[in-house]
Amino acid sequence: MALPLDVLEKSIDQKISLLLKDGRIVDGKLTGYDEYMNMVLTDVEETNEDNKRRLGTIILRGNNVVSISLS
């Protein structure tokens, strides 16, 4: 079984999709992370129900993430 930090290490500079606790989906390129799974994403697009919006670069707190998948 892969550990979450190992998955993030292999995902640097790749597109990932994150499901957040509030139901939003965030897609972007992972550029960095720390041991708490806080992440820096670039070229981010947020999807909430039928709405999509571009966010650019964000710092996302790790405890808001429900799941991570490679895009």
Residue pairs with C-beta under 8 A, 6 or more apart in sequence:
4 37
4 68
5 33
5 35
5 37
7 68
8 30
8 33
8 37
8 39
8 68
11 30
11 68
11 70
12 30
12 31
12 32
12 33
13 29
13 30
13 31
14 29
14 30
14 70
14 71
15 27
15 28
15 29
15 70
15 71
16 27
16 28
16 29
16 30
16 41
16 68
16 69
16 70
16 71
17 25
17 26
17 27
17 68
17 69
17 70
17 71
18 25
18 26
18 27
18 39
18 60
18 65
18 66
18 67
18 68
19 25
19 65
19 66
19 67
20 26
20 64
20 65
20 66
21 64
21 65
21 66
22 64
23 48
23 49
24 46
24 47
24 48
25 46
25 47
25 48
26 41
26 44
26 45
26 46
26 47
26 55
26 58
26 60
27 44
27 45
27 47
27 71
28 41
28 42
28 43
28 44
28 45
28 55
28 58
29 41
29 42
29 43
30 39
30 40
30 41
31 40
31 41
31 42
32 39
32 40
33 39
33 40
33 62
34 62
36 62
36 63
37 62
37 63
37 65
38 59
38 60
38 61
38 62
39 59
39 60
39 62
39 65
40 57
40 58
40 59
40 60
41 57
41 58
41 60
42 56
42 57
43 56
43 57
44 54
44 55
44 56
44 57
44 58
45 52
45 53
45 54
45 55
46 52
46 53
46 54
46 55
